[in-house]
Amino acid sequence: MWETIELREIRVFLALAEELHFGRTAERLGITQSRVSQSLRELEHKLGQRLVHRTSRRVELTPAGASFRSEAAVAYERLRSVFERTSKEGAALEGPVRIGLITAAPARLIEAIKAFEAAYPRCTVEVKELTMSSLFEPLRQGQVDLMAARLPEGQSDLARGPVLSREDRVLAVAVDHPLADRSEVTTEDIADYEVTDTRGVLPPELQRAFLPDRAPSGRPMKRRRLQHHDWSELITMISRGKIVHPTVTSFPDHIAHPSIRYVPIADLPRWESALVWLRQGAGPRVRAFARVANEVLGERA
């Protein structure tokens, strides 16, 4: 029953615990004495405890009431300050929050955006598509305020918020490729074949995160440069068996092709994306969005 306790019931009880008089409590809160009594009865019923002992001459707290008051008063004040601060920020904060995306928006990001716009109705969220080659430069140059991206090592100027997605790694191969019927492959298997050379397309640190430069045995990965680096060329090269392509499980959702099969990669960690923003100079809208995202998603990387 305690899960249904309302904030107003706590407020009435705390006022009564100070005044120890139903009439003064009603006057202080601007409600009727019967409303004070009703709120108290509802609270006691939900807690399963008698909080106040009332006679014709005096009102006093029971031992359970005194104990509840000492703890509830602290929690109520903290919660009240949160509501007050959020209400002031929500009334004052306005303007756009620009979020950069390299791939489609993860479902968890959409959830955070909805919660932010509900909490700050005078703010709007704008989404901008970015290229992998530029990676974090639009963030550093002020073109976007936050990004949904994988954070490579060594980016000390960036703050990382809640995880937005985690995906298993798969290898895209032609349906008649020697690896196509395998239940899983390793990076040692991948080293036998040519993979896409992403130099100039991906920053070096992201390229190494996507696929290490060498297999566990020390053999270098055989990388093949594409002429145009577009989706059509990539799909055609994979389908013809010219290259294999390490990617993630969402890749076939965007690029589906009957001539391509996806085989799990056993020894690569899951690909993780998170909310990212600049540590220094983040404005109030960015801080507010990051705070809402942390509260709603409840998971930090």
Buried (B, 14 or more C-beta within 10 A) or exposed (E): EEEEBEEBBBBBBBBBBEBBBBEBBBBBBEBEBEBBBBBBEBBBEBBEBEBBEEEEEEBEBBEBBEEBBEEBBEEBEEEEEEEEEBEEBBEEBEEEBBBBBBBEBBEBBEBBBEBBBEBBEEBBBEBEEBEBBBBBEBBBEEEBBBBBBBBBEEBEEBBBBBBBBBBBBBBBBBEEBEBBEBEEBBBEBBBEBBBBBBEEBBBEBBBEBBBBEEBEEEEEBBBEEBEEBEEEEBBBBBBEBEBBBBBBBBBBEEBEBEBBBBBBBBBBEEBBBBBBBBEEEBBEBBEBBBBBBBEBBEEEB
